Amino acid sequence: MAYHLYWLSGAPPVWRVMLALNLKKIRFTDTRFEMGSDEMSDPAFRLISPRGEVPVLMTPDGPVRESLAILAYLDRVKPDPPLFGRSPTEAGVIWQWIMDYENHLRGAMVTMSTIAFRGEQEARKDDLAAAMEVGCREMETILHRLRLMPWLGGNQLSAADIAFYPGVQWMRRAMRHVDETPMHALMDHPALRKWEQKIEKLPKFAQTIPPHWTADEPANISGLLG
Ligand SMILES: N[C@@H](CCC(=O)N[C@@H](CS)C(=O)NCC(=O)O)C(=O)O
């Protein structure tokens, strides 16, 4: 098989790549690592992933790492359906929403979920409150967009939606461990739910759900807390 994916269950960047591969109808074989496994620090794997991170997609052109780079690569390999738009304007808008998420919301989500999964809500109350403030503000901007447009990047599903969706699911899991905050209402917003349902109708969506979320496998620990 021409494509082979190295992955970890529950890693949002991996989920992006799986969604994109399925959307493009690109078949792939895979190797699932366990968090902290020796294989991830193996010198041979470090040659293709210097920090020992996943996703890595082996391709006929060589290994590609970094989830957004993999999405860009796949879009060139198989342009239909496009992930980064068809026009310069569409590409610009899609990247703008991706970078908004990457530069502003994602860091806040990581802080909130790390605190939540580690049970540090009391011990790190101030950090949680600060991250929550940023997270809520950024989420409101995205919700405003989803109230106006069918997809985050515009009128079509794009890399912006694929980049954002796994982070939202990660947040949903984290928020189960956090008491009253305005984030609960934001996460329940009908525009967000409707958008998620459309993504969940994508081809082979069920196969992309992190297996340890559906099976009764123990939660990952250390680097990957979900
Ligand atoms: N910016 C990278 C992030 C990759 C990343 O952080 N992967 C994590 C899982 S979410 C990982 O492999 N962690 C394992 C480790 O650091 O040992 C991307 O988007 O692909």
The ligand as a Tripos MOL2 file, in Angstrom:
@<TRIPOS>MOLECULE
LIG
   20    19     1     0     0
SMALL
NO_CHARGES

@<TRIPOS>ATOM
      1 N1          2.3460   20.0300   15.3880 N.3       1 LIG1
      2 C1          2.2930   18.5780   15.3160 C.3       1 LIG1
      3 C2          1.9790   18.0640   16.6990 C.3       1 LIG1
      4 C3          2.2330   16.5920   16.8120 C.3       1 LIG1
      5 C4          2.0890   16.1340   18.2590 C.2       1 LIG1
      6 O1          2.1670   16.9200   19.2170 O.2       1 LIG1
      7 N2          1.8620   14.8450   18.4300 N.am      1 LIG1
      8 C5          1.7370   14.3090   19.7720 C.3       1 LIG1
      9 C6          0.3780   13.6740   19.9580 C.3       1 LIG1
     10 S1         -0.8750   14.9040   20.0210 S.3       1 LIG1
     11 C7          2.7700   13.2290   19.9710 C.2       1 LIG1
     12 O2          3.1070   12.5210   19.0560 O.2       1 LIG1
     13 N3          3.2560   13.0990   21.2060 N.am      1 LIG1
     14 C8          4.1660   12.0610   21.5300 C.3       1 LIG1
     15 C9          5.3750   12.5320   22.2220 C.2       1 LIG1
     16 O3          5.6200   13.7460   22.1940 O.co2     1 LIG1
     17 O4          6.0760   11.6830   22.7630 O.co2     1 LIG1
     18 C10         1.2150   18.1750   14.3000 C.2       1 LIG1
     19 O5          0.2680   18.9340   14.0970 O.co2     1 LIG1
     20 O6          1.3440   17.0960   13.6900 O.co2     1 LIG1
@<TRIPOS>BOND
     1     1     2 1
     2     2     3 1
     3     2    18 1
     4     3     4 1
     5     4     5 1
     6     5     6 2
     7     5     7 1
     8     7     8 1
     9     8     9 1
    10     8    11 1
    11     9    10 1
    12    11    12 2
    13    11    13 1
    14    13    14 1
    15    14    15 1
    16    15    16 2
    17    15    17 1
    18    18    19 2
    19    18    20 1
@<TRIPOS>SUBSTRUCTURE
     1 LIG1         1 GROUP 0 **** ****
